Amino acid sequence: MTKSTPPPLTESQREVMEIFWKHGEATVSEVREYLAGLGRHVARNTVQTTIVRLEAKGWAKHRECGRTFVYSAAQPQTRSLGVKVAQMVDRFFAGSPEDMVTALIEYRGLTEEEATRITAMIDEAAGKAKESAPKKTKSKSTQKRGR
């Protein structure tokens, strides 16, 4: 996990973040109402504690509206999915993205369109990796020898 990547979410934190991602903003009371609509009746203090922890981890943020805090996502949903996929690769594939892709292709297969889109994503990622790689410079001794 890099410094800019927040730590993974617990199941209850993920539920709250799903509300922020779906609705944009919500107060503690609104989060409780959304959770109740899902059949999860949670105490106000529990919701408040969960949101405070989400803020501390860098997943959520708030703004003040009078005396009320209005919370929203500080990270895009794709960041959460990325963290989860990285955990899965580490846990089930010994850190090998190649093994994960192989398993996916062998189990599920890919349509031609999916393969084309994935190839384009890989090409783009390879280009970015190449751009950010440190440039190799010739050493002075190599330059003197004319190589």
Secondary structure, 3 states (H helix, E strand, C coil): CCCCCCCCCCHHHHHHHHHHHHHCEECHHHHHHHHHHCCCCCCHHHHHHHHHHHHHHCCEEEEEECCEEEEEECCCHHHHHHHHHHHHHHHHCCCCHHHHHHHHHHHHCCCHHHHHHHHHHHHHHHHHHHHHCCCCCCCHHHHHCCC
